[in-house]
Amino acid sequence: MPEVQEFNFSAGDLTLAGRLHRPQGRPRCLAIISHGLESSMASSKLTRLAEVLAKAGHMAYRFDHSGCGISPGELSATSLTARRGEFLAAVAALRGLEPSLPLVYMGSSFGGSTALLAGDIEPPVCSLHWSTPWDFEPLFNTIANPPERPPFRELVRDVPRHDLEALLARTQRALLVHGERDEVVPASQAERAFDLLCEPKEMLILPGADHRLSDLNDQQQAMEASLAWIDRFVAPA
């Protein structure tokens, strides 16, 4: 059975918490998973994904960004730039364990945007982006003026510093997974991103699925598509 280990790493002045899923035998790749804006590594969907990846022979790592889950920090201070830095710090720490393994990046929602930015600096062999926003402007009012939590004002200031469409236009080997009825990020955002991406690329729109892919059948389809995508770029065991 795959083994799960505590693996924490330094990002700036903070020590962020993570869990490493090790497969039996030699790993085929190192998959690093970034959660959504207000989510955490404890997400049942992402935990299940890490387990599925490990059973398929991949080393999978899920972690808490600063201010999320059991990692220290202030969630209200988060930004795309900050999360990119944390993601890359995780990559560097894990490279110390497995320097020769091919990298796979996966992000859910805001984590998918984070994975795109990280991949522009330290490219993976392929990437997976589930329910990911690429145009934040329609979301700014909700993000900046939330009814029941501190506002993400730094995030709103930071997003315009990044040209996500230009990043998409120079990114290849990306899989987009999106719910047809995503109530947070419209599926049209995935369609626009897919048009911009370089080949090879692939998109899966799940009929009737919501933003969280809360239906287990939708999650299963997303995981099967993700495993098949990784298999295109990672050598078999």
N, C-alpha and C positions, 0 to 999 in steps of 0.2 A: 504493500500500500504506500502511496505517496506520503511523505513526511512534511509536517508543517513546523517551522521554526520561527521564533522571534528574531527579527533582524532590524535593528534601529540604525540610523545614520545621521550624520551632521549636515545641516543646511544652514549656513550662516552661523548665528549664535544659538540655534536651536538644535535639539536632538529629536528627530521625527520617528514615530513608531511605525513598524511594518511587520508583515508576516510573509515568510518565504516558503513556497510550496515546492518541495523537491521531488522529482519523479524517481522511480526505481531505475537504476542503471544510469548511464551517461546521458545528460540532458541534450536535447536537440537544439534548443534555443533558450534565450532568456527573455521572458515576456514581462514587461513592466506596465502596471495598471494604475491609471489615475482616475479617481472618483469625481463625482459632480460637485458643484459649488458648495452645497450645504450637506453633502453626504459624507461618507467615511468608508474606510476599508472594511467595516463590519457589514456593509451592504450585502444582503443575502444573494443578490444577483451576481455581484462581483466575487464574492466568496465561492459561489458555485462555479463561476467561470474559471477561477484559479484552480479549483479542484479538477475540472474537466481538462484544463491545459496540462496539469501535472500527470493525470492518468494517460494522456496522449504522448507523454515523454518530454514535455517542456518544463523548464523551471519557470515558475510564475511568482511575481512579487506584487503584493498590494500594500499600500501604505496610506497613512493619514497625513494629508497636507496640514500645514500649520493652522491651529485654531479649530481643527476638526477631530472628531473621535477622541483618542487619548493623546494626541500630539499637543504640545504647548503652543501658545501664540494667540493672536487676536484674529478671529475670522473676519471681522469688519475691515481689517487692513489688507485683505487679500487682493491680488490683482493677477492678470495674465502674466506679467513679467515675473512676479514673485513665484507663481506656481511653475512657470517654466524653469526657474532657478532650482526649485525644490526637486522637480522631476529629473533634471540633469545631475543634481547632487546624488539622487538615488542611483542613476545610471553609473556614475563614477564609483560609488561605494560597491555596487554589485560587480562592476568590472574587476574590482580587487579580488573577488571570489572566483570569477569565471571570465578571465580576460579574452578567451578565444571564442566564446559562444556568440552566434548571430543574435542581434537585438530585434525584438518585436515590441512595438508600442501599442498600447490600447488605452482608450479614454472613453468614459461615459459622460455624456452631456458636456459640461464645462471642461471635464477631463479630456475630451476629444480635441478641444481647441488647444489645451495645454500640450497634448501629445504632438499636435501639428507644429507648434512653435519649437518644441524640443527637437523634433526631427529635422528642422531646418539647420540646426547647429550640430547635432550628433545624429546623423541619419540612421534609421533602422533598415533592416532588410524588407520590412513591410509594416503597415500600421492598420489599426482597427479603430473606427470612430462610430460610437453608438449614440444616437439621439443628440447629435452635436450641433450647437449654434455656431454659425459663421458670420451672421449679421446681428450684432448686439443692439443696434439702435432701437428696434421695436421692443426690446426687453428693458431698456434703460429706466423707464418710469417705475417698473416693478422692482428692479434692482436697487435704484437709488432711494426709493421711498416705500420701503416695506412696512406693512401694518404692525408686525409683531416682533421685529428684531432690529438690531442696529443697521443702518444703511451701508451699502457697499460703495461709498463715494470714491475711494481710491480706485476701485475697479472701473467705475465710469470714467474717471480721469485717464486711466491707463489704456483702455481699449483702443482709442484712436491712435496710439503710438504704434500700433501693429496693423499692417496692411494684410489682412487675412486672405483677401482674394489674390493678392500677388503671391503669397505663400502657397496657396492651393495651386496656382498656375505653374509652380515649379516643383510640385510634389508628385511623386509617382508611387505605385505599389500600395495604394490606399483602398480599403474597403469601408464603405459607408453603410450603416444599418440604421433604419429610421422607421418609426411607427407612422402609418398612414394617418392616424387620428391623434398625433402628438398635440397635446393641448398647451404645451409650453413653447416648443420650437416647431413651427410648421414644416411639413415634409417638403415644401417648396424650397426650403433652405438647403436640404440635402440634394435636391435636383440641381440647384444652381451650383453648388460645390462640385457635384459630379461633372458638370459641363466644364468646369475650370481645371480639374485635375488632369495630370498627364497620364497616358497609358504606361503600364497596365493599371487598370482601376476597375472597381466593381461596386454596384449599389444594390442593396436589398431593401425594398419597401415592404413592410409587414402589414397586410390588410387588417384594418381595425385596431392596430396596436397603439397604445398610449406612450407617453414620454418615458415612463419608467420601465416599459416592457414588462408590466406587472403580471401578465398572463404567462404561466410557465411554458405553454406551448410556443409563445413568441420568443421567450428566452432560449428555448431549445433550438428553434430555427436560427436564431442569431448566433448561437454557439457552434452549431454545425457549419454554418457559412464561414465563421471565423476560423475554425479548424481547417476547413478546406482551403481557405485563403493562405493561411500560414504554410500549409503543405506545398503550395506552389513555389515557395521561396526558401524553404528550409529543408535540408537533406533528411531523408528518412533515417531511422535509427539503424 
